[in-house]
Amino acid sequence: MGVVLHADDYGITVAQARAILALVDRSRRDRAKGLRSASAFANSPAFREAAELARPCVESGALRLGVHLNLVEGPCCADAADIPLLVDERGMFRHDFVGLWRLSWGAGREALRRQAATEFAAQIERFLAAFPEERCRLRVDSHQHTHAIPALFDAMLDAVSGCGCALSQLRMPTEAVGPHLRHGGIGRALSANGAKDALLWWLSRANRAKVPAGCATPAFCGVVLSGRMDRLDDATLGALAKRAARTGRDLEVLFHPVSVPVEACLDPLNAAFARACASPGRDAEARWLAVRA
C-alpha cells in the first residue's frame, strides 16, 4: 500500500502533455514519491498525439494511464445528434456538475443515462484505440467527478460493459476531512470545497455497492484542497496515507498540473472551465510535484 500521485486532465494540448510527462520522467528516480499516474481526456483534439507521447512511459511501467471521462467541457466524441441533452449547437458539452445532477432527477434520468453511456463509450473506445491493452485493465475517473452522480455512475458501468472492458481501478472521490482538520488543511482550502466533498460523499453512498468485483477503489485526496493542492503538507499527507493503509488501500492524491492558455483550452467559450484551465495554480501544483520527484 502506498501514496500514488496522480495528474488529471492529461492531453489538453501537446505542450501540456509534454510538461506532465517531464514530471513523470523526473519521478523515475523514486517512483514511490513522484508522479506515476495520470488520466487522459479522450475528447481532446490533441489526444492522439498526446497518447503517442505517453506510450513509452506506459509501456515501460513508468506511468499508469487511465481515461478521464468528460461530460462538462469541450467537444463530444459521439455523434452530437445522439446526445442532445449533453451538447449545444456546436457539439460542445453545455452542463457543469450541477446541471448534470439536475438532469438526473425525475423523468429525464433514463434519457440522461442512455446518452451519457453513448458518450462514455465513444470516449472509452477512442482511448482503447490508442491503448488496446488497457481493455482488460481499464482505469476510470471523470472530469469534475461527474460519475459520482448515480445516473452517470450507472451510465459509466453501462459503457464499460458495452465496450467489453474489465475495470481494474475506479475513483470514488470521497475524501476524509479529519486529517485536514487536525493539521490545518481546512484553513488552506477554498470555501466551496468542503461543501463539494460533503456532496460527493452523499452521492457516492449508493455507488459503492455497484463497484464490480476485483476493481480497486483507492482512498482519495484532492477535493478539500482542490485548486490549491500545492498547499498539501507532509503532515496531512502522512495522516491520509496512514488512514488508507489501515483499510488496506493505496491513497490516490489528485493534482491538475500545468496551466494551458485560455485560447487553447478544450472550449475557450466555456468561461468558467477555461479560467480554471489557465489558472496559475496549476503551475504551482506542477512545481509541488517537481520538488517531490
ZIKA-V84047 format. One record per helix or strand of 3 or more residues. SS is the DSSP state (H for helix, E for strand). FROM is the first residue (numbers start at 1). TO is the last residue. If there is no record, write none. Layout:
SS&FROM&TO ; SS&FROM&TO
//
This chain:
E&3&10 ; H&14&29 ; E&35&40 ; H&47&60 ; E&64&69 ; H&80&82 ; H&97&103 ; H&106&130 ; H&132&136 ; E&138&142 ; H&143&148 ; H&150&162 ; E&167&170 ; H&178&183 ; H&185&188 ; H&191&204 ; H&208&210 ; E&219&221 ; H&229&231 ; H&234&246 ; E&251&255 ; H&262&264 ; H&271&277 ; H&280&292
//
